[in-house]
């Protein structure tokens, strides 16, 4: 079984484990009531039901200081995305004769740091600050390429949905292109030398944007559409072949 075929299974498993923990931060693609009196790290620490494992790996990676610096944007992956990635990594480890990983503490700080850094950016940007991205028309609306904290190439853009009006009396439907609600999408380029080849991107939609701690912005990734690290193969191979355990 190839590792990428495990994506759906691991996402379903994580969704089942996490499904009873839904609230305003994970049920919609809108804006949170965004102000938070503290740093990004303190915000994550204040939400242990959703970010307990994330806070642990941030500390293991030695990256708490990065999330306390000024002018930071963090695309926060909820804990279920970490569980999904560990599920896939354990299947891959077993296929290669390695023991299962039972705790985030069993993965080396360098691996956590490598993949966690894909979510951190040295700027403070809200949803309104990002260019439009349309995956069916990438030449016209391509979002924008950014370099993450670890130097990885990422694409970030705002998806503009269509506004559909239905008239029940005349049974007519009017569609206004790009006039609906907007949501953020962050994408990892698995083939950085082909930046416009959308088929090579691993995308993650944001469920809630514009949470605003004192030192930047937090945009929470939709847990049901993502595995931590973006590229399940890369993360699983790192945990299997580069880990100390």
C-alpha positions as CSV (number, residue, x, y, z in Angstrom):
1,X,0.0,0.0,0.0
2,X,1.4,3.3,-1.0
3,X,1.6,6.0,1.7
4,X,-0.6,8.5,-0.1
5,X,-3.5,6.1,-0.2
6,X,-3.6,6.4,3.6
7,X,-4.5,10.0,3.5
8,X,-8.3,9.5,3.5
9,X,-8.2,6.8,6.1
10,X,-6.1,8.8,8.5
11,X,-8.2,12.0,8.0
12,X,-11.3,10.0,8.7
13,X,-9.7,8.5,11.9
14,X,-8.7,11.9,13.1
15,X,-12.0,13.5,12.3
16,X,-13.8,10.8,14.3
17,X,-11.5,11.4,17.3
18,X,-11.9,15.1,17.0
19,X,-15.5,15.4,15.8
20,X,-17.0,16.1,19.3
21,X,-14.8,19.1,19.8
22,X,-16.3,21.5,17.2
23,X,-17.0,25.1,18.0
24,X,-17.0,28.4,16.2
25,X,-13.3,28.1,15.3
26,X,-13.8,24.9,13.2
27,X,-17.4,24.9,11.9
28,X,-17.1,27.8,9.5
29,X,-14.9,29.6,7.0
30,X,-15.5,33.0,8.5
31,X,-13.8,35.3,10.9
32,X,-13.4,34.8,14.6
33,X,-14.0,37.6,17.1
34,X,-10.4,38.1,16.7
35,X,-8.6,40.2,19.4
36,X,-6.5,38.3,21.9
37,X,-4.5,40.0,24.6
38,X,-1.3,38.0,24.4
39,X,1.1,36.5,22.0
40,X,0.4,33.8,19.4
41,X,2.0,31.3,21.7
42,X,-0.1,32.4,24.6
43,X,-3.2,32.2,22.4
44,X,-2.4,28.5,21.5
45,X,-1.8,27.7,25.2
46,X,-5.2,29.2,26.1
47,X,-6.9,26.6,23.8
48,X,-5.7,23.2,25.1
49,X,-8.8,21.4,23.8
50,X,-7.6,22.2,20.2
51,X,-3.9,22.9,20.4
52,X,-2.5,20.8,23.3
53,X,-0.4,18.6,21.0
54,X,0.6,21.5,18.8
55,X,1.9,23.4,21.9
56,X,3.9,20.3,22.9
57,X,5.6,20.0,19.5
58,X,6.3,23.8,19.4
59,X,8.1,23.4,22.7
60,X,9.9,20.2,21.5
61,X,11.1,22.0,18.4
62,X,12.3,25.0,20.4
63,X,10.1,27.4,18.4
64,X,8.0,29.1,21.2
65,X,10.3,32.1,20.9
66,X,9.4,32.4,17.2
67,X,5.7,32.6,18.0
68,X,6.3,35.3,20.6
69,X,8.2,37.6,18.2
70,X,6.5,40.6,16.6
71,X,4.9,40.6,13.2
72,X,4.2,36.9,12.8
73,X,1.5,35.1,10.9
74,X,0.8,31.5,11.9
75,X,-1.4,29.0,10.1
76,X,-2.4,26.9,13.1
77,X,-2.8,23.2,12.5
78,X,-5.3,21.7,15.1
79,X,-4.3,18.6,17.1
80,X,-6.3,16.2,14.9
81,X,-4.0,17.1,11.9
82,X,-1.1,15.9,14.0
83,X,-2.8,12.7,14.9
84,X,-3.6,12.1,11.2
85,X,0.1,12.6,10.3
86,X,1.2,10.2,13.1
87,X,-1.2,7.6,11.9
88,X,0.2,7.7,8.4
89,X,3.8,7.7,9.7
90,X,3.2,4.7,11.9
91,X,1.7,2.7,9.0
92,X,4.8,3.6,6.9
93,X,7.1,2.8,9.8
94,X,5.5,-0.7,10.2
95,X,5.9,-1.3,6.5
96,X,9.6,-0.6,6.9
97,X,10.1,-2.8,10.0
98,X,10.1,0.1,12.5
99,X,8.3,0.3,15.8
100,X,5.2,2.5,16.2
101,X,5.5,6.1,17.5
102,X,3.3,6.4,20.6
103,X,4.1,10.0,21.6
104,X,5.1,13.3,20.0
105,X,8.1,13.2,22.3
106,X,9.5,10.2,20.4
107,X,10.1,12.3,17.3
108,X,13.3,14.4,17.1
109,X,13.1,18.2,17.5
110,X,14.7,18.7,14.1
111,X,11.8,16.9,12.3
112,X,9.1,18.8,14.2
113,X,11.0,22.1,13.5
114,X,11.3,21.3,9.8
115,X,7.6,20.7,9.3
116,X,6.3,23.2,11.8
117,X,8.2,26.0,10.1
118,X,6.0,25.6,7.0
119,X,3.2,27.3,8.9
120,X,5.1,30.3,10.2
121,X,5.8,33.6,8.3
122,X,7.7,36.7,9.2
123,X,4.9,39.1,8.5
124,X,1.5,40.0,10.0
125,X,-1.2,39.6,7.4
126,X,-5.0,39.3,7.6
127,X,-7.3,37.7,5.1
128,X,-7.7,41.0,3.3
129,X,-3.9,41.3,2.8
130,X,-3.7,38.2,0.5
131,X,-4.2,38.1,-3.2
132,X,-7.0,36.1,-4.8
133,X,-6.3,32.6,-5.9
134,X,-8.5,30.6,-8.3
135,X,-7.3,27.0,-8.8
136,X,-9.2,26.8,-12.1
137,X,-7.7,30.0,-13.4
138,X,-4.3,30.1,-11.8
139,X,-2.7,32.3,-14.5
140,X,-5.1,35.1,-13.7
141,X,-5.5,34.6,-10.0
142,X,-2.5,32.9,-8.7
143,X,-2.4,34.0,-5.1
144,X,1.2,34.8,-4.1
145,X,4.3,32.9,-3.3
146,X,5.8,33.3,0.1
147,X,8.9,31.9,1.9
148,X,8.1,30.3,5.2
149,X,10.1,30.5,8.4
150,X,12.1,27.5,7.2
151,X,12.7,28.8,3.7
152,X,10.1,26.6,2.1
153,X,8.0,27.9,-0.8
154,X,4.3,28.3,0.0
155,X,1.4,29.8,-1.9
156,X,-1.2,31.7,0.0
157,X,-4.3,33.1,-1.5
158,X,-7.9,34.1,-0.8
159,X,-10.5,32.0,-2.6
160,X,-13.5,34.1,-3.7
161,X,-16.7,32.0,-4.0
162,X,-19.5,32.8,-6.3
163,X,-22.7,34.5,-5.1
164,X,-25.8,32.5,-6.2
165,X,-29.2,34.0,-6.1
166,X,-32.3,31.9,-6.7
167,X,-35.7,33.4,-7.4
168,X,-38.4,31.0,-6.3
169,X,-41.1,32.8,-8.2
170,X,-39.4,32.8,-11.6
171,X,-37.3,29.7,-11.0
172,X,-34.3,31.5,-12.2
173,X,-30.7,31.4,-10.9
174,X,-28.3,34.2,-11.1
175,X,-24.6,33.7,-10.4
176,X,-22.3,36.6,-9.7
177,X,-18.7,35.5,-10.2
178,X,-16.4,36.0,-7.2
179,X,-19.0,37.9,-5.2
180,X,-19.5,35.3,-2.4
181,X,-17.7,34.8,0.8
182,X,-13.9,34.5,0.9
183,X,-11.6,32.1,2.7
184,X,-7.8,31.6,2.9
185,X,-6.0,28.6,1.4
186,X,-2.3,27.9,2.1
187,X,-0.5,25.5,-0.3
188,X,2.8,23.6,-0.1
189,X,4.7,23.3,-3.3
190,X,5.9,19.7,-3.6
191,X,7.6,20.7,-6.9
192,X,9.0,24.2,-6.3
193,X,10.6,24.3,-9.7
194,X,7.1,24.1,-11.3
195,X,5.3,26.8,-9.2
196,X,2.3,27.1,-11.4
197,X,1.7,23.4,-11.7
198,X,-1.3,23.3,-9.3
199,X,-1.5,19.5,-9.4
200,X,1.7,19.4,-7.4
201,X,0.4,21.6,-4.6
202,X,-0.9,20.3,-1.3
203,X,-3.5,22.7,-0.2
204,X,-5.1,23.4,3.2
205,X,-8.1,25.6,3.6
206,X,-8.5,27.9,6.6
207,X,-11.6,27.4,8.7
208,X,-11.3,30.6,10.7
209,X,-9.2,33.7,9.8
210,X,-8.0,36.8,11.5
211,X,-7.6,35.8,15.1
212,X,-5.4,38.7,16.3
213,X,-3.0,38.3,19.2
214,X,-0.7,41.2,20.0
215,X,2.1,40.1,17.8
216,X,0.4,39.1,14.5
217,X,-2.3,36.9,13.1
218,X,-3.5,33.3,13.6
219,X,-5.4,31.6,10.8
220,X,-6.8,28.1,11.9
221,X,-6.5,25.4,9.3
222,X,-9.6,23.3,8.7
223,X,-8.9,20.0,10.5
224,X,-10.9,17.7,8.2
225,X,-8.9,18.6,5.1
226,X,-5.3,18.5,6.3
227,X,-2.4,16.4,7.7
228,X,0.3,18.1,9.6
229,X,3.3,18.7,7.4
230,X,1.3,19.1,4.2
231,X,3.2,16.3,2.4
232,X,2.3,13.0,4.0
233,X,5.1,11.2,2.2
234,X,7.8,13.6,3.3
235,X,6.7,13.6,6.9
236,X,6.3,9.8,7.1
237,X,9.8,9.3,5.5
238,X,11.4,11.7,7.9
239,X,9.8,10.1,10.9
240,X,10.8,6.7,9.6
241,X,14.4,7.2,8.3
242,X,15.6,10.4,10.0
243,X,14.2,10.0,13.5
244,X,16.4,8.9,16.4
245,X,13.9,6.2,17.4
